[in-house]
Amino acid sequence: MIQIDQEKLNQWQKEKQIKDLKKLLSDSDFRMTTDYFSQMTEEDQDHWTLKRSSWRTELRALEGATQL
């Protein structure tokens, strides 16, 4: 029978979430360049600004929890 170490599984899941959030931020960096951002509607600007902010907040929380 295979025994799963819950602590290792939780750590792996956190690391995957961190990796996924960093990819989301990296993949959306171009949207925040001055040229691209200025061409967006105000609604899209707000959408991407809020989305990226929430990703950064979540990333900081996960990285803080990982370092403990």
C-alpha positions as CSV (number, residue, x, y, z in Angstrom):
1,M,0.0,0.0,0.0
2,I,1.3,3.5,-0.9
3,Q,1.4,5.9,2.0
4,I,1.2,9.6,1.2
5,D,3.0,12.1,3.4
6,Q,0.3,14.8,3.8
7,E,2.9,17.4,4.7
8,K,4.9,16.8,1.6
9,L,1.7,16.8,-0.5
10,N,0.7,20.2,1.0
11,Q,4.2,21.6,0.3
12,W,4.1,20.3,-3.3
13,Q,0.6,21.9,-3.8
14,K,1.9,25.3,-2.5
15,E,4.9,25.1,-4.7
16,K,2.6,24.4,-7.7
17,Q,0.3,27.3,-6.8
18,I,3.3,29.6,-6.5
19,K,4.6,28.5,-9.9
20,D,1.2,28.9,-11.5
21,L,0.7,32.4,-10.1
22,K,4.2,33.5,-11.3
23,K,3.3,32.2,-14.7
24,L,0.0,34.1,-14.8
25,L,1.9,37.3,-13.8
26,S,4.6,36.7,-16.4
27,D,2.2,35.9,-19.1
28,S,0.2,39.1,-18.5
29,D,3.2,41.4,-18.1
30,F,2.8,42.7,-21.7
31,R,-0.6,44.0,-20.8
32,M,0.9,46.4,-18.3
33,T,3.3,48.0,-20.7
34,T,2.5,51.7,-21.3
35,D,1.7,51.2,-25.0
36,Y,-0.6,48.2,-24.5
37,F,-2.2,49.5,-21.3
38,S,-3.1,52.9,-22.8
39,Q,-4.9,51.2,-25.7
40,M,-7.2,49.2,-23.3
41,T,-10.6,50.4,-22.2
42,E,-10.8,51.7,-18.7
43,E,-12.8,48.6,-17.8
44,D,-10.1,46.3,-19.1
45,Q,-7.4,48.4,-17.3
46,D,-9.3,47.9,-14.1
47,H,-9.8,44.3,-14.7
48,W,-6.2,43.5,-15.3
49,T,-4.9,45.7,-12.6
50,L,-7.2,44.0,-10.0
51,K,-6.5,40.6,-11.3
52,R,-2.7,41.0,-11.2
53,S,-3.0,42.6,-7.7
54,S,-4.9,39.7,-6.4
55,W,-2.4,37.2,-7.9
56,R,0.5,39.2,-6.2
57,T,-1.3,39.2,-2.9
58,E,-1.9,35.4,-3.1
59,L,1.7,34.8,-4.2
60,R,3.1,36.8,-1.2
61,A,0.8,34.9,1.2
62,L,1.9,31.6,-0.2
63,E,5.6,32.5,-0.3
64,G,5.4,33.8,3.3
65,A,3.8,30.5,4.4
66,T,6.4,28.5,2.6
67,Q,9.3,30.3,4.3
68,L,8.0,29.6,7.8
